[in-house]
Every structure is written in structure tokens, then in C-alpha cells.
Amino acid sequence: MKRCTIACDTAAGIRVCHLSLPDDATIDAALIAARAILGEQATDWEQATTGIYGRICPRGHCWEEGDRIEIYRSLQVDPRDRRRQRAGRGRF
């Protein structure tokens, strides 16, 4: 068994759970286990981008002992567009 932390970024803040799973577990297996703990409304479990410590990883990736698996929510506004809007108003 190996342990990991699942962190999902929700509109209400970051939610975290700790799991122990078999040694050959993938990110997808960890998400299935976390979904049962954190609930359906925590995040978009099927479509959300996943990563480990800020590095994007596919769901089939086998994580290491102690990894923090992160589930990212999509951006509401593209940061580049937001910057262009502020620059257009003369406010940096």
C-alpha cells in the first residue's frame, strides 16, 4: 500500500483527503476513491485536469508514495485576456 493526498480546487476553496491505495494504483484509481469521500459536487471528476505537485499528469499515471494529486478547475477568465482588458483601460 502507498499513500497520497488528493487536493481539489473548488469554488468554495481547496478540499483535501488522504488515501492509502495499492502500489500499482493510478491517478484515476485515486480519483475514484477520493470521489467517494469528497462527494460528487466537489469537482468535475470526469473532465478536470489532473497533476502532481503542479505538473500536469495523465490519469493513467502511476503516482509515487506521498504524492499530492491535484484536480484543477477550469479558469473562468483567461488571464491573458484579463491583462489586455486592464491594459486597455490604462491600469496595469
Stockholm file with secondary structure:
# STOCKHOLM 1.0

chainA/1-92         MKRCTIACDTAAGIRVCHLSLPDDATIDAALIAARAILGEQATDWEQATTGIYGRICPRGHCWEEGDRIEIYRSLQVDPRDRRRQRAGRGRF
#=GR chainA/1-92 SS CEEEEEEEEETTEEEEEEEEECTTCBHHHHHHHHHHHHCGGGSCTTTCEEEETTEECCTTCBCCTTCEEEEECCCSSCHHHHHHHHHHTTCC
#=GC SS_cons        CEEEEEEEEETTEEEEEEEEECTTCBHHHHHHHHHHHHCGGGSCTTTCEEEETTEECCTTCBCCTTCEEEEECCCSSCHHHHHHHHHHTTCC
//
